[in-house]
Amino acid sequence: MSALAGIDQALWDIKGKALGVPVYELLGGKVRDRIRVYSWIGGDRPGETAAQAKERAALGFTAIKMNASEELQFVDTFDKVDRVLANVAAIREVVGPHFGVGVDFHGRVHKPMAKVLFNELEPYRPMFVEEPVLSEHADSLKEFAGLANIPIALGERLCSRWDFKKILAEGYVDIIQPDPSHAGGITETRKIAHMAEAYDVALALHCPLGPIALAVNLQLDAGCYNAFIQEQSLGIHYNQGNDLLDYVMNPEVFDYSDGYVKIPSGPGLGIEVNEEYVKERAAVGHRWRNPIWRHADGSFAEW
């Protein structure tokens, strides 16, 4: 589906540029001019989360997302629970009660500890909790519904409308997060988004990637009424030596202001890739791999 996504995105861009219109016009037009965005903080082992949240707020963002925890065993000690709560509480203290805070369990938390954390986080009013359990354990989400009034987000690991079908029908997910770069591109992700709208489920597309991925997401956000916020990678901790805007000839197209970004209105995806810079970075190369984490007993821990 990732390979299909690349082809699909390219074809929409080619057709839009050939006709001189943005992709969202080919999809029937837009319902919004801009969309709220959030910024990642904290890295994989959240430390100075309050300082980072304050920094993002100073840059104009109105929401952030953070990894909830380090590795957690199926049943773990409450000092780790207290550490998660302390991180979120510190953010609340510096940015106030109305700043959006997404808390991502990132597959690191199994059901026994996820239930504890989900319940304990409610006083801090998270914008959502992402992947309280892995998608393959989505049948257990019904156990979370009565624990706390926190929106549940899920979907970055699901790659087709059939993956989402049962989850939407069961009614325990409030926000879906398909990634158009892995869920078949614009064509398939749009079907997923509209299917979710029929269930009154919000859309927050997954996008920790580069400018092409962000442009694709924004073209979809333009025409999906249930889209409410957009992930984006500007300043994300994965970026080393270069950043989101370095790869495009027209970086001004991603017009960030007051916690929002405008929908690009140029032909196709609305961006022009800096091919010379891409070649330069390709010559340097990279070999990024997931870190290998272990529990204290030496067993594998989900990153």
N, C-alpha and C positions, 0 to 999 in steps of 0.2 A: 504493500500500500504506500510505502514511502517513495518507491520508485515511480509508481503511478502518479503520486502527488506532484513530483517534480515535472513530469510530462504535462499533466493537467494544468499546472500553474503557468508553465511556459506557453501553452496553447492559448490560454485566456489572455495573456499579455500580448502575444503576437496578434490575436484578433482585434483586441482593443486598440493597439497601435495602428493596425492596418485601417481601421475605421475612424481613428482619431477621437475615440471616446474612452473614458475610464471603464474598467470592468464592471463597476456597479451599475452603469447605464445598460450594459448588455444583460444584466440580471434583473432589470425592471426599475432601476432608479434607487435613490437613497431615502432613508427615513430620518437621517441625522447628518449634521455637518461635522461633528467632532465626537470623540468618545473619551470618557475618563480612563486614565491609565494608572497602573501602580508600578512601584519600583521594588526590586529585590534588595534585601539587606541581610547581613549576618553570615553569609557563607554557610558552610556545612556544619560548623560547630559554633552556634551563635555566641558571641562574646559581648562586645560593646554595642548591643542592639539599640539602646536608648540614644546614644550619640549618633548612630547611623540614621535612625528614624528622624531625629531632629535635623540632621543634615539634609535629608530628602525633603522634609517639610520646607526648609529654607530655599530649596531649589524650585518649589512650587507644587510638588506632588501632594496629593491629599490622601494617599493610601500607599501602604507597603505590604509586602509578603515576606515571611520569614520561615525558615525551617524550624519546626517545633523543638526538636530534640536531637541529641546524639543517638547512638545506637541504644535500643531498648530490647531486653529479653522478653519472652512471652509474658512472664510475670517478673517485674523488676522492683527495685527499692524506691521508696518515696522521696529520697533525696533528689532523684532525677526528676520526679514530678515537681518538686518544689523549685528546681532550677528552671524548668520551663515556665512556671507561673511567675517567677521572679523576673525573667526576661520580658514577658508580656506586660507585667505590671510596671516595669521601668519605662517601657515605651508609652504606656498610657499616661504616666506621670509627666512626661516631657511634651507630648503632642496633644494631650487633652482627650475628652471623651468621644469626640466626633470624627476623629481621624480614622480612616479605614485600616484595619490590621487583619490580614489574612494569615492564618497559621497552617502551615503545610506539614502534615505527618509524614509525607514522602515515602510511604511504604515501610517506614522504619518501626512502626508501632503495630503490634498484634492486638487482636480484639480485647484480651483481658486488660491491658494497660490503656488501650484507646478509650475504653468506657470510662476509666478513671479520669483521664485527661479531659475528655470531652465534657464531662460533668463539671470538673474543677475550673475550666476556662470560662464558663458562662458569665461570671461577674465582670469579666474584662471586656465583654461585648465584642467578640471578634466579628469581622466582616463575614468570614466563613472559616470553616475548618476543611482543609483539602485532604482528600484521601484518608479519612480516619482509619480505613482499612484498605488493603489492596483491592483492585477491581475484581479479582477472582473470588474475593470473599464478600462481594456486594450483597449477598443474601442475608448477611448479618446486620445490614444497616437498619433494619426494622428495630433492632435492639437499641439503637441510638436515638430513635425518634422521640422517645419519652424522657430521655435523660436530661436534655438541655434545649433551650431555644436558640440554637446556633444553626445557620444555614450550612448544609452539607454540600461540598463540591467534589466532583470526581470526573474522570474521563480522559486524562492525558495518555493513558495506556490502552485506550479503546480505539479501534481503527476503522469501524464501519457502522452504518446505521443499524445493522443487525446486532452488533455488540451493545449498542445503546438501547435497543428495543425493549428488552426485558427490564432493564434498570429503570427506564422511564415509566413503563407500565406498572411497576411495583410501587412507585410513588414516594420513595424515601430520599431521593436526591433533589436538591433545590437549585443547583447550578451545575451545568455540564461544561467540560473543558476539553473538547476535542482539539487536536493539533492538526491544522490543515496540511502541514508538511509531512504528516504521517498517516492521516486519515483520508487518503485519496485525493487531496487537493481541494480546490474550490468547489467542484461539482458535488462530491460526496459530503463535504462538511456542511454545505448549504442545506442539503437534505436533512442532515442530522439536526441542524439548528432549527429548522422549521418544524420538524417532528417534535422537538422539545417544547417549542412555543405552544403546540396543541395541548401539552400537559402542564402549561403555566410554569415552566422551568426556565430559569435564566441561563444566559450564555456568557461565558468568560473564556474566550479562546486561549489555548496554551501557546506561548510564543517566547521561549528563552533564546531564540536563534537570531539570525542576522536580518538585514534590511529587506531582502526579498520576502522572507517569511512574514515580517511585520507588515509590509505593503499588502500581501495577500490577506492577512487577517483584517486589515482596515477596510479593504474592499468588501469583505464579508460583513464586517460590523456595520457598514453603510446601509445594507439592505435587510439586516436581521433585527427586527423590533425588540427581541428579548435580550440582545447584547447590552450589557450594562457597564462593563469595565474590560480593559485590555492589558494583558501582560506584555511587557516589552523589555528589551535587554540593554538599554542605555545605562552604562555604568555598572552592569552586573558583574559580580565577582569572578565569573569565568573568563571575562575579557582580560587578556594579558598582552600589553603592547599595542593594541589597537581597539577600536570600539565600533559600535553600530554604524555611525555616520561616515566612517572612513572609507566605506566600500561603495559609496554612491557619489555621482557627479553633482547631484542636486540635493545636498543634505537639508536644505531649507524646506524641502517637501514635507519632512516630519516636523511640523510646526507645533512644538510643545508650549502650552500656556495655561496657567491656572489649574494644573492638574489634569489637563486634557491634551489630546493631540488631534489635529484636524485630519479629516479624511482626504488623502491625496486625490486631486481632481485632474491630473494629467492623463494622457492616453495610456491604455493598458493598466498596468499596476501603478503607474504614476511615478516610477523611479527610473533613473539611468545608472546602470552599474558601471563603476570605474574598473574597467577590465584590466587596465595596466596595473592597478593596485592589487587586483585579485591574482594576477600572474606573479607579482612581486612576493605576495604572501605565500603563494603556492610553492615558490622556489625555496622559501624558508621551511615550509611544511610544518606539520604538527602531528602528534600521536596521542591525543587526549583519550584517556580511559577512565572509567569509574574507579575511584579509590577502593581498595580492598579493606573492608572493615571486619574486625573480629570482636566477638564478645569476650568477656574476661575468662571464659572457659575454653577459648580457642575456636569456638564454632563460628560459622559464617554469620555476618550481620549485614542486613540490607543497607545499602547506601542511599 
